[in-house]
Amino acid sequence: MIDPVKTYVTCDICDERKAQAGDALRVLPPVFRDFGGKTAFSGPAVTVKCFEDNTFVKAAVDSPGNGCVLVVDGGGSLRKALLGGNLGRSAEKNGWAGVVIDGCVRDVAELATYGIGIRALASMPLPTEKRNEGQRDVPVTIQGVPVRPGDWIVADADGTLVLSQPPQ
């Protein structure tokens, strides 16, 4: 059962699990910026892989999030935004705990008002194309770090963790 109120501390988890670094404990590089109204969030990963086409991102945030974290492998593209104000609002409304994007967002001022965590590399005002290209619920690689559907994402001011097992 996901506790939407529980906040985990990444430093404490790293202290407890440092011997498990590798598959059980992975840390995303410190290249992500916070864009959402919450800077600490956690939940099971739901994955999307896409490149400069947010069709699958939209489909995901338009569906029930159930306290999960959407992890988007956007290939690190800085040329188009994969999430903006409308999709951020949908993610909040549909119960997503957060969104982590290896790519860009837009409508930054609007995203900051939503009660979810949103992390991305940068902001970019240019929207994506809609080509219906991408995949959902597949293993992805975010800045060189593997993320599988069902892995646990924990984010706070110190960083973003990918865990093979939920935190205690």
Protein Blocks (a to p, Z undefined) as FASTA:
>chain_A
ZZfkbccdfklmmmmmmmmgcjkpccddffbccfbfbfbdcddddddddehiaklmmmmm
mpcfklpacdddehhpakbcfbdfklmmmmmmnopabdcdebddehklmmmmpccdcddf
bdcfbdcddehpacehiacdeehiacdehiacdddfkbccddfbdcZZ
